[in-house]
Amino acid sequence: MPASAAESPEFIEGSTVIDAAQAKDLFEQEALFVDVRKDSDWEAGRVPGAVHLELKQVFSEEKLLEEMDKSEPVVIYCNGVKCLRSAKAVKLALAWGFSEVYYFRNGFPSWKAAGMPVE
């Protein structure tokens, strides 16, 4: 099965799965948004104020701690259900002891489709 046919898990134990409306609420509460997509996707558009921690080379416990405390809310996203990056990042963040992890499974495409701000 080609990697592009894979779908991210619908639920990750320990995290809260959110949709675009819930993501907007967290955005308005100034929760940290972490974009784990590749550089070219990040450069093409992102959630305003998001932090770019590309999953394969940059995302780490140390980098996440530079942005937030383990008890603060964090929204992790990538390119939607066909992108596995956010699921991997959410699992890592939980394993590192971050406690308020939001898994924005539908990611940036759903944010954009809902008419939310983009930079």
N, C-alpha and C positions, 0 to 999 in steps of 0.2 A: 504494500500500500504506500503510495507516495506521501511524503510528509505533509504536503499541502492539503491532503484529504483528511488529515487528523483534525479532531475538534478538541478544544480545551475542555477540561472537566467542568461540569455545571456547578459543582460545589467543592470547596476545599475545607476540610475539617479545621476549625479554629478561626476561619475568616468569615466575613460577612459579604455575601454576594450582593452587588448593587447594580441598578439600572441607571440610565442617563438622568432621570429625574432625581434619584437619590444622590447621584454623583454631583448634580448641580447644588443640592442642599449642602453637601459637604464642602463644595467649592465656595459657597457663600459663607460658610462657617470658617473659611480659611484653613481647611485641612490641607496637608501636604499631598500633592499629586506627583507620583513618580512614573515617568515614561520610560519603559524598558525596551523600546523599539530600536531598530538600527538607525544609524546617523542620518541616512537619506530620508527615512520616514519622519524623523524628528524635524529635519530642516524643511520638509514640505508642509508642516503645520502641526500644532500641538495645543493642549489645554493651556490657557494663559497662566504664567507663573509656575508651571510644572518644572520639575527638576529632571534632567536627562541623565539616567544611569543605565546606559546600554547593558543589557543582561550579560552578554558573553565576555565583555572585557572590563566593564566598569562597576557593575552592581556588586556590592560587597557589604558586609556588616559595618565595616569601618566607614564606607562612603555614606551609608544610610544614617549612621550615627552623627555624621558631620551636619546633616540636615535636620535631625529631629531626635527626641528622646524616645526610648522604647515604649513609653506609655501613651504617646501622642497618636492621633489618628493619621493613617496614611492610606491613600488611594493608589493602587497600582494598576496600570493599564498598558495595553499594547494595541494591536490592530484587530481586535475582535475575536470571535469564536474559532476562527481558523488559525489564529496566532497562539502559540503555546507559551510565549515568553512571560506573560503576566502570571500564568498559573505557576510556572517554575519560580518566579520571583516571590510570589505570595508564600509558597511553601518554604522558601529559604528564609524570608523575613520572620515567619512564625517559628522556624527552627532556631533562629537567633534570639528569640524571646520578645519580639515586638508583639504587643498585645492587642492593638486596635487596628487590625489590618482589613482593609476593604478591597475586595476582588472585583474590579470593574471589568467583568468578563466580556461584555460587548465592546468595550474599549472606545478608542478614538472615533471609529466610523459611526458609532451610535451617538456619540457626543455631537459630532458635526451634523449628523442627520436630524438631530433634535433642535438644531438652530442655536446651539450654545456658542459662546464666544470662542474664537480660535485666533492664535497668533502665529 
